[in-house]
Amino acid sequence: MAQTLKFGNKTWATKKGSTLAYNDENGNYKPLPFAFTRSTSATRVNKEGLIEVVTNDRPRIDYTDTSDGVLLLEKAATNLLSYSEDFSQSYWIKGNSSIVSNNAISPDGSLNASKLVEGTNNGTHYLEKPLGSADGSTNTVSLFAKKAERNHITIYCGGNSSDSSTFNLKNGTSVDNGTSTSKIELISNGWYRCSVTSINKNKYIYIMPNNGESDVYTGDGSSGIYVYGAQFETGNVASSYIPTQGSATTRVAETANNAGNSEVFNDSEGVLFADVISNGGTTDGYISISDLTTNNRLAIRIGYNNSNKVSLFMVSNGGSAEFEEFYDVGSLGFRNFNKFALKYKVNDVSLFFNGFEVITISSAAMASGFKSLNFANATGGTQPFYGKTKEIGYYDTILTDLELETLTSYRSWESMVNELNLNIIYNG
């Protein structure tokens, strides 16, 4: 058994146009880089927990979820808000509230965060920006927020209370007030990124402090919430922050493909391992090995289009489908990190998922000419994988079931709980 390709697993090296996979057999290091493209700048959260801008065509190693870092790959997205940081602009409507600019250190480490201060009237105290009428799309609003005198903030993604969620900026929890869905992520220094997704509603963002009991109360004229980096985008996930300064701004899609060569891959048998979280929204994403065409390829497909199912897919013999088998990942979905291991050999194909063998195929021929590993259906192909990658590995011989079970399992109870984004509750 030899692991002939390694990528990630706390070890990262990037430059413009590539991110490094490698082979280190017998202590001899051989580069096997992924070719990387993104023709605009983008942001990431760095090791210090700060948002920073990454220039075009440079891969992003992001530390939002883990101190180990992940490769972040995202599809195109547009922040439809013209002023994402300067809430003092008349572009933002203030209702019984005011903005104090440059009042706190923001998530990018600069003194450029604002304070949303409540007025003295009895009612709601808010920032708002209407962006358009309902058009059948699913939209997501996100905002970086930090508690000041108020610990709670309510954010609307649409024009009705059913499109809103309330966030507790003291303990990092959220409550959905209707049909919306929310997420809250701790960034650094008390800053949380709060996001709300709503379906088929007006394009509308509404931000208001909450006194812990209601959005409607008599303000004191000085209390409030720190705010920074508002974003309104189409889709059902909050993508990485896109700063705007006077107009809507687009971050283009990223690609990472063509790692390896014919010496790395074995046509007869092998194992492809991935530790990833998908944020492709409603789009299926592939992680594949191929002959640089769509005629010979073997892939793990993570599929929202197929009702939260993962599938194995092989094409050979000039483009004919050799097999395609599905597994429903269940309630865990793809919103958390999952470990996949695809074992292939003539008449012996299986998929291990988080420690369990979930797909077995006992009759299958093999494709041939493997020489490329891609975050896509094939090099330059459709259905790229978008998400966060902790590790990719390739073995040029099959592993035993016990080895595959161990490879895809968690090493401790704490690591399992943390990777599944659960709360640890200690007895006693």
Summary of the structure (lengths in Angstrom):
residues: 428
radius of gyration: 23.3
end to end distance: 45.4
largest distance: 73.9
contacts: 1471
relative contact order: 0.16
helix: 6%
strand: 49%
